[in-house]
């Protein structure tokens, strides 16, 4: 499927960019515990369910690429706007099987999640496989890329 091939290529490019430019982006990173990244991810999930736009703005990188399971690609501003205007409402998010790989200032989370969400007032119950890519900058983890695929 073209969308999946495009999405995989986009993800590969994002990871390659982050791994090869991490020094230029933030200078050297101290050793990072995977727990830090999981805490940032949990903060993001809680903020999504509480529609806490201030926390979302702090956790999302200015260059965010957010690829929804529908193939729609959001930036930081368009994603937060979709939450602000009620077009995206998260009612429940449960993640399982999170694995974390840390490469200096970059961390890649891979997992499976259950999402009860309303998109434009249409309720959806989704099971998604996802990658989330985080970058540590000024001692704070920021989400730089998200990609999700529906599990049939």
Secondary structure, 3 states (H helix, E strand, C coil): CHHHHHHHHHHHHHHHHHHHHHHHHHCCCCCCCHHHHHHHHHHHHHHHHHCCHHHHHHHEEEEEEEECCCCCEECHHHHHHHHHCCCEEEEEEEEEEEEEEEECCEEEEEEEEEEEEEECCEEEEEEEEEEEEEEEECCEEEEEEEEEEECC
